[in-house]
């Protein structure tokens, strides 16, 4: 029987989001399903305490794998056209570790689901695992509908080079915040070959943006040409739903969200584009502008309802001004240092 599990990527900065995700998995997916947390960086004091309090949660500790994916990403991005821009080279993501989520292919689970920490699970992932009996990659996102200049693979470049058509590319485009796959699809030897092609054959130019883990992941899945399924492209309309908190309308039924149209169950709610600090402030009782914040608070304090803020209050004018000043200082530091 296949060894199934769930991965996420986290550190103490996203602690409140991580706890909410773990609780939502326990409630809506299963209380016994193994969960492995990949360390985003070394800031893990709160994360480790949370792991110790849960019997089914572990920390990913294959540091050879982490180093291999870190080096792979850094060497590839170093030769991307975007790396030549001094302005871009100062952006925060160039020192980030989002590429570590690719360590899932070296992990303990034969089949797995990866879910970003800024998400809430809304239903069992059985249908994802079932699809993995037929496909090697399973996604549920709508990035294939974006403008051709903003999707992960550079469609104008690939068409101009007579390599692929837009029709070839779009059905295989995907995000990296939620996906199902299998262990061992990108072993070390295969990664060495792919890195050589990316760098020496300049296929790094296939990637639209510089230093974006989703763009690099798209290259890997596209180049491997392994079977891929995206629920948002399913012929079964009941499988096509939204997932984004900031834009998609949902119906809340007992703290489980459904697609507004036809009440279709969604896999997860993704709080993309909301900074982690907003959730920290929310959990301390600040009335932050986050859609479906009551749902988040329900799962964040599911095991400790007495700690949930009794009411939410807007920040004082002093706090608002201080935050604006601090933001300006931090921006200046990035520019000059």
C-alpha positions in Angstrom: 0.0 0.0 0.0 1.3 3.4 -1.0 2.7 5.6 1.8 0.6 8.8 1.6 1.3 12.2 3.3 1.1 16.0 3.2 4.0 18.5 3.0 4.1 22.2 3.7 6.9 24.8 4.0 7.1 26.9 7.1 9.1 28.7 9.8 8.2 30.8 12.8 7.2 33.8 10.7 4.1 31.9 9.5 3.4 30.1 12.8 -0.2 31.3 13.1 -0.9 30.2 9.5 0.8 26.9 10.0 -1.3 26.1 13.1 -4.5 27.0 11.2 -3.4 24.8 8.3 -2.6 21.8 10.6 -5.9 22.2 12.4 -7.8 22.4 9.1 -6.1 19.2 7.9 -7.1 17.5 11.1 -10.7 18.5 10.8 -11.3 18.3 7.1 -8.7 15.8 5.7 -8.0 13.4 8.6 -6.5 13.3 12.0 -4.0 10.6 11.3 -2.6 11.5 7.9 1.2 12.1 8.2 2.3 15.7 7.7 5.9 16.8 7.1 7.1 20.4 7.5 10.0 21.5 5.3 12.0 24.2 7.1 12.0 27.5 5.2 15.0 28.5 7.3 16.5 28.0 10.7 13.8 30.1 12.6 11.9 27.1 13.9 11.4 27.4 17.7 7.7 27.8 17.5 7.4 25.3 14.7 9.3 22.6 16.7 7.1 23.1 19.7 4.0 22.6 17.5 5.5 19.5 15.9 6.2 18.0 19.4 2.6 18.5 20.3 1.3 16.5 17.4 1.8 12.8 16.9 1.4 12.9 13.1 3.7 15.8 12.2 7.4 15.7 11.6 10.2 18.0 10.4 11.9 17.3 7.1 15.6 16.7 8.0 17.2 15.5 4.7 19.7 18.4 4.5 21.4 16.8 1.5 18.2 17.3 -0.4 17.7 20.8 0.8 21.2 21.8 -0.2 20.9 20.1 -3.6 17.7 22.1 -4.4 19.2 25.3 -3.1 22.3 25.0 -5.2 20.2 23.9 -8.3 18.0 27.1 -8.0 20.9 29.5 -7.4 23.0 28.2 -10.3 20.1 28.3 -12.7 18.8 31.7 -11.7 22.4 33.2 -11.8 22.3 32.9 -15.7 18.7 34.0 -16.2 18.4 37.3 -18.1 16.7 38.9 -15.1 19.8 38.4 -13.0 21.6 41.1 -15.0 19.4 43.8 -13.5 21.0 45.2 -10.3 17.5 46.3 -9.1 16.1 42.9 -9.4 19.1 41.3 -7.7 18.2 43.2 -4.5 14.7 41.8 -4.3 13.9 39.7 -1.2 13.2 36.5 -3.1 16.7 36.2 -4.3 17.7 35.3 -0.8 14.5 33.3 -0.1 14.1 29.5 0.1 10.8 28.8 -1.7 12.7 26.3 -3.9 12.9 24.0 -0.8 9.4 22.9 -1.5 10.9 20.8 -4.3 12.4 18.6 -1.6 9.1 16.8 -1.6 10.4 14.6 -4.4 13.1 13.3 -2.0 10.9 12.8 1.0 9.3 9.8 2.7 5.9 9.7 1.1 5.3 7.6 -2.1 2.4 9.9 -3.0 1.9 13.3 -1.5 0.1 16.6 -1.5 2.0 19.8 -1.0 0.1 22.7 0.4 1.5 26.2 1.1 1.3 27.3 4.8 -0.9 30.2 3.9 -3.8 27.9 3.1 -6.7 26.1 4.8 -7.7 22.6 3.8 -11.4 22.4 3.1 -12.0 18.7 2.2 -10.2 15.3 2.0 -7.5 15.0 -0.6 -8.7 11.6 -1.7 -9.5 12.7 -5.3 -5.9 14.1 -5.6 -4.4 10.8 -4.5 -6.8 8.9 -6.8 -5.6 11.0 -9.8 -2.0 10.0 -8.9 -2.9 6.5 -10.0 -3.0 7.8 -13.5 -1.0 11.0 -13.5 2.4 12.0 -12.1 1.4 15.6 -11.3 -2.0 16.9 -10.1 -2.8 20.6 -9.7 -5.8 22.7 -9.0 -5.2 26.3 -10.1 -6.0 28.8 -12.8 -2.7 30.2 -13.8 -3.1 28.8 -17.4 -5.8 31.5 -17.9 -3.4 34.4 -17.3 -2.0 36.8 -19.9 0.6 35.0 -22.1 3.3 37.4 -20.9 2.7 36.6 -17.2 2.5 32.9 -17.2 5.5 30.9 -15.9 6.8 29.7 -19.4 7.7 32.5 -21.8 5.1 31.8 -24.6 6.3 34.6 -27.0 9.9 33.4 -26.7 9.1 29.8 -27.3 6.8 30.5 -30.2 9.3 32.8 -31.8 12.0 30.1 -31.5 9.5 27.7 -33.2 9.8 25.3 -30.2 6.2 25.1 -29.0 2.9 26.8 -29.6 0.7 28.4 -27.0 -1.7 25.6 -27.5 1.0 23.1 -26.4 2.0 25.1 -23.4 -1.1 26.4 -21.7 -2.7 23.1 -20.6 0.6 22.2 -18.7 0.9 25.5 -16.8 0.4 25.5 -13.1 1.2 27.1 -9.7 3.4 25.7 -6.9 1.2 26.5 -3.9 -0.8 23.2 -4.1 0.0 20.0 -6.0 0.0 16.2 -5.7 2.9 14.1 -7.0 5.2 11.2 -6.3 8.6 10.5 -4.7 11.6 10.2 -6.9 10.5 12.0 -10.1 13.5 14.3 -10.0 16.4 12.2 -8.6 19.9 13.7 -8.3 21.2 12.4 -11.7 18.1 13.8 -13.5 18.5 17.1 -11.8 22.2 17.3 -12.9 21.1 16.8 -16.5 18.3 19.3 -16.3 20.6 21.9 -14.8 23.1 21.4 -17.6 20.4 21.9 -20.2 19.0 25.0 -18.5 22.4 26.6 -18.2 24.4 25.4 -21.2 21.5 25.3 -23.7 20.1 28.5 -22.3 16.7 27.0 -21.7 16.6 29.1 -18.6 15.3 31.7 -21.1 12.1 29.7 -21.2 11.2 31.0 -17.8 9.3 34.3 -17.8 10.3 35.7 -14.4 13.5 35.7 -12.5 13.8 33.8 -9.2 10.3 32.4 -9.0 9.9 28.8 -7.7 6.7 28.3 -9.6 8.4 29.2 -12.9 11.2 26.8 -12.3 8.8 24.1 -11.3 6.8 24.6 -14.5 10.0 24.0 -16.5 10.6 20.8 -14.6 7.2 19.4 -15.2 7.0 20.6 -18.8 10.5 19.3 -19.7 9.8 15.9 -18.1 6.6 15.5 -20.2 5.1 13.2 -17.5 1.3 12.9 -17.3 -0.3 16.0 -15.7 -3.8 16.8 -14.5 -5.3 20.1 -13.5 -8.7 20.0 -11.8 -9.5 23.5 -13.3 -9.3 21.9 -16.7 -11.4 18.9 -15.9 -14.2 17.9 -18.2 -16.3 17.3 -15.0 -17.6 20.8 -14.1 -18.0 19.7 -10.5 -14.2 19.5 -10.2 -13.7 23.1 -11.3 -13.7 25.5 -8.4 -11.9 28.6 -7.1 -9.3 28.6 -4.3 -8.1 32.2 -3.8 -9.3 34.1 -0.7 -8.5 37.5 -2.2 -10.6 37.2 -5.3 -12.9 34.1 -5.4 -16.4 34.2 -3.8 -17.2 31.3 -1.5 -20.1 30.2 0.7 -19.3 29.3 4.3 -21.2 26.3 5.7 -20.0 25.4 9.2 -16.5 26.8 8.6 -16.1 24.8 5.3 -16.0 26.9 2.2 -17.8 26.0 -1.1 -17.7 27.5 -4.5 -20.4 30.1 -4.7 -21.8 28.6 -7.9 -23.4 25.2 -7.3 -21.8 24.9 -3.9 -19.0 22.8 -5.1 -16.5 21.8 -2.4 -13.0 23.3 -2.8 -9.7 21.7 -1.9 -8.2 24.6 0.0 -8.5 28.3 0.6 -5.3 30.1 -0.4 -4.6 33.4 1.3 -2.2 34.5 -1.4 -0.9 38.1 -1.4 -1.7 38.6 2.3 1.6 39.1 4.3 2.2 36.9 7.3 2.2 39.8 9.7 -1.5 40.5 8.9 -2.3 37.1 10.4 -0.1 37.6 13.4 -1.9 40.9 14.1 -5.3 39.3 13.5 -4.5 36.6 16.1 -3.6 39.4 18.6 -7.0 41.0 18.1 -6.4 43.6 15.4 -9.2 44.1 12.9 -7.1 43.3 9.7 -8.6 43.5 6.2 -8.5 39.8 5.4 -11.3 38.0 3.6 -12.7 35.0 5.4 -10.8 36.0 8.6 -13.5 34.4 10.8 -12.8 31.1 9.1 -9.1 31.5 9.6 -9.6 32.3 13.3 -11.8 29.3 13.7 -9.0 26.9 12.6 -6.2 28.9 14.2 -7.8 28.6 17.6 -9.6 25.3 17.0 -7.7 23.6 19.8 -7.5 26.7 22.0 -10.9 28.5 21.6 -10.4 30.4 24.9 -7.4 32.1 23.3 -9.3 33.4 20.3 -9.7 37.3 20.5 -13.1 38.1 21.9 -13.3 41.1 19.6 -11.3 42.7 16.8 -10.2 46.4 17.1 -8.7 48.6 14.5 -5.0 49.7 15.0 -4.5 53.1 16.7 -3.3 56.1 14.6 0.0 55.9 16.4 0.5 52.3 15.2 -0.5 53.2 11.7 2.0 56.0 11.5 4.8 54.0 13.1 4.3 51.2 10.6 4.5 53.5 7.7 7.7 55.0 9.0 9.2 51.5 9.7 8.2 50.4 6.2 10.1 53.4 4.7 13.1 52.6 6.8 13.2 49.0 5.7 12.8 50.0 2.1 15.7 52.4 2.4 17.9 49.7 4.0 17.2 47.4 1.0 18.1 50.1 -1.5 21.3 51.3 0.2 22.6 48.1 1.8 
